[in-house]
Amino acid sequence: MCIRIRVVDVCPRPVAWDPDEQAVIIRRGTHPPTALTETHLILRDLDAPPGPVLLCHCGEPIPLPPLLAGLELTEVPVVTIRAVAHGA
């Protein structure tokens, strides 16, 4: 099942993954660049391939809701996550 992006009125966070719906859920009113960044990070966690558009894990482009239309992935900052040992 391909990943979808939905904009909803009620969501516990500005952007969240809903495994039951296989969808990235964006709370209406979320700042569009923030929504795009968070969506990109969720897709990356789901092993979606990188590309010039948001891609499903199968490689197909994910249709964007109007909230994200017109934004480019080049506007998404690169985030590097580093593991840190605790209790050493």
CYANA upper distance limits for C-alpha pairs under 8 A (distance plus 0.5 A):
  1 MET  CA     22 GLN  CA      7.84
  2 CYS  CA     22 GLN  CA      7.71
  2 CYS  CA     56 CYS  CA      6.67
  2 CYS  CA     57 HIS  CA      8.02
  2 CYS  CA     58 CYS  CA      7.65
  3 ILE  CA     22 GLN  CA      5.81
  3 ILE  CA     23 ALA  CA      5.80
  3 ILE  CA     24 VAL  CA      7.90
  3 ILE  CA     56 CYS  CA      6.11
  3 ILE  CA     57 HIS  CA      8.13
  3 ILE  CA     62 ILE  CA      7.51
  4 ARG  CA     22 GLN  CA      7.08
  4 ARG  CA     23 ALA  CA      5.06
  4 ARG  CA     24 VAL  CA      6.78
  4 ARG  CA     62 ILE  CA      6.85
  4 ARG  CA     63 PRO  CA      7.83
  5 ILE  CA     23 ALA  CA      5.85
  5 ILE  CA     24 VAL  CA      5.25
  5 ILE  CA     25 ILE  CA      6.53
  5 ILE  CA     26 ILE  CA      7.95
  5 ILE  CA     62 ILE  CA      7.95
  5 ILE  CA     63 PRO  CA      7.91
  5 ILE  CA     64 LEU  CA      7.20
  5 ILE  CA     65 PRO  CA      7.39
  6 ARG  CA     23 ALA  CA      7.18
  6 ARG  CA     24 VAL  CA      6.76
  6 ARG  CA     25 ILE  CA      5.51
  6 ARG  CA     26 ILE  CA      6.61
  6 ARG  CA     65 PRO  CA      7.44
  7 VAL  CA     25 ILE  CA      6.36
  7 VAL  CA     26 ILE  CA      5.19
  7 VAL  CA     27 ARG  CA      6.26
  7 VAL  CA     28 ARG  CA      6.25
  7 VAL  CA     65 PRO  CA      7.72
  7 VAL  CA     67 LEU  CA      8.43
  8 VAL  CA     25 ILE  CA      7.27
  8 VAL  CA     26 ILE  CA      6.63
  8 VAL  CA     27 ARG  CA      5.63
  8 VAL  CA     28 ARG  CA      6.05
  9 ASP  CA     27 ARG  CA      6.14
  9 ASP  CA     28 ARG  CA      5.79
 10 VAL  CA     27 ARG  CA      6.67
 10 VAL  CA     28 ARG  CA      8.30
 11 CYS  CA     15 VAL  CA      8.07
 11 CYS  CA     16 ALA  CA      8.02
 11 CYS  CA     25 ILE  CA      7.78
 11 CYS  CA     26 ILE  CA      7.69
 11 CYS  CA     27 ARG  CA      5.91
 12 PRO  CA     16 ALA  CA      8.15
 13 ARG  CA     27 ARG  CA      7.65
 14 PRO  CA     26 ILE  CA      6.31
 14 PRO  CA     27 ARG  CA      5.53
 14 PRO  CA     30 THR  CA      6.40
 14 PRO  CA     35 ALA  CA      7.73
 15 VAL  CA     24 VAL  CA      7.48
 15 VAL  CA     25 ILE  CA      6.13
 15 VAL  CA     26 ILE  CA      5.00
 15 VAL  CA     27 ARG  CA      6.78
 15 VAL  CA     35 ALA  CA      6.81
 15 VAL  CA     38 GLU  CA      6.79
 15 VAL  CA     39 THR  CA      7.38
 16 ALA  CA     24 VAL  CA      6.30
 16 ALA  CA     25 ILE  CA      5.70
 16 ALA  CA     26 ILE  CA      7.11
 16 ALA  CA     42 ILE  CA      8.43
 17 TRP  CA     22 GLN  CA      8.10
 17 TRP  CA     23 ALA  CA      6.63
 17 TRP  CA     24 VAL  CA      5.18
 17 TRP  CA     25 ILE  CA      6.56
 17 TRP  CA     42 ILE  CA      7.53
 18 ASP  CA     22 GLN  CA      6.32
 18 ASP  CA     23 ALA  CA      5.89
 18 ASP  CA     24 VAL  CA      6.66
 18 ASP  CA     25 ILE  CA      7.17
 19 PRO  CA     23 ALA  CA      7.24
 24 VAL  CA     39 THR  CA      7.19
 24 VAL  CA     42 ILE  CA      8.19
 26 ILE  CA     30 THR  CA      7.62
 26 ILE  CA     35 ALA  CA      7.22
 30 THR  CA     34 THR  CA      7.55
 30 THR  CA     35 ALA  CA      6.70
 31 HIS  CA     35 ALA  CA      6.67
 32 PRO  CA     36 LEU  CA      6.62
 32 PRO  CA     67 LEU  CA      6.67
 32 PRO  CA     68 LEU  CA      6.38
 33 PRO  CA     37 THR  CA      6.62
 33 PRO  CA     68 LEU  CA      8.30
 33 PRO  CA     71 LEU  CA      7.93
 33 PRO  CA     75 GLU  CA      7.99
 33 PRO  CA     76 VAL  CA      7.93
 34 THR  CA     38 GLU  CA      6.60
 35 ALA  CA     39 THR  CA      6.46
 35 ALA  CA     68 LEU  CA      8.09
 36 LEU  CA     40 HIS  CA      6.53
 36 LEU  CA     68 LEU  CA      7.12
 36 LEU  CA     71 LEU  CA      8.37
 36 LEU  CA     73 LEU  CA      8.28
 36 LEU  CA     76 VAL  CA      7.58
 37 THR  CA     41 LEU  CA      6.81
 37 THR  CA     76 VAL  CA      5.80
 37 THR  CA     77 PRO  CA      7.75
 38 GLU  CA     42 ILE  CA      6.73
 39 THR  CA     43 LEU  CA      6.68
 40 HIS  CA     44 ARG  CA      6.65
 40 HIS  CA     54 LEU  CA      7.49
 40 HIS  CA     76 VAL  CA      8.28
 41 LEU  CA     45 ASP  CA      6.74
 42 ILE  CA     46 LEU  CA      6.87
 43 LEU  CA     47 ASP  CA      6.99
 43 LEU  CA     48 ALA  CA      5.86
 43 LEU  CA     54 LEU  CA      8.42
 43 LEU  CA     55 LEU  CA      8.27
 43 LEU  CA     56 CYS  CA      7.87
 43 LEU  CA     57 HIS  CA      8.27
 44 ARG  CA     48 ALA  CA      5.84
 44 ARG  CA     49 PRO  CA      7.76
 44 ARG  CA     50 PRO  CA      8.15
 46 LEU  CA     57 HIS  CA      7.43
 47 ASP  CA     57 HIS  CA      6.48
 48 ALA  CA     55 LEU  CA      6.53
 48 ALA  CA     56 CYS  CA      5.89
 48 ALA  CA     57 HIS  CA      4.42
 48 ALA  CA     58 CYS  CA      7.78
 48 ALA  CA     59 GLY  CA      7.56
 49 PRO  CA     55 LEU  CA      6.79
 49 PRO  CA     56 CYS  CA      7.84
 49 PRO  CA     57 HIS  CA      6.80
 49 PRO  CA     59 GLY  CA      6.90
 50 PRO  CA     54 LEU  CA      8.09
 50 PRO  CA     55 LEU  CA      7.58
 51 GLY  CA     55 LEU  CA      7.43
 52 PRO  CA     72 GLU  CA      8.36
 52 PRO  CA     73 LEU  CA      6.84
 52 PRO  CA     74 THR  CA      8.43
 53 VAL  CA     61 PRO  CA      7.01
 53 VAL  CA     62 ILE  CA      8.33
 53 VAL  CA     72 GLU  CA      8.13
 53 VAL  CA     73 LEU  CA      7.04
 54 LEU  CA     61 PRO  CA      6.35
 54 LEU  CA     62 ILE  CA      6.22
 54 LEU  CA     73 LEU  CA      8.25
 55 LEU  CA     59 GLY  CA      5.97
 55 LEU  CA     60 GLU  CA      5.96
 55 LEU  CA     61 PRO  CA      4.91
 55 LEU  CA     62 ILE  CA      5.94
 56 CYS  CA     60 GLU  CA      5.85
 56 CYS  CA     61 PRO  CA      6.64
 56 CYS  CA     62 ILE  CA      6.53
 64 LEU  CA     68 LEU  CA      6.46
 64 LEU  CA     69 ALA  CA      6.50
 65 PRO  CA     69 ALA  CA      6.86
 71 LEU  CA     75 GLU  CA      7.78
 72 GLU  CA     76 VAL  CA      8.14
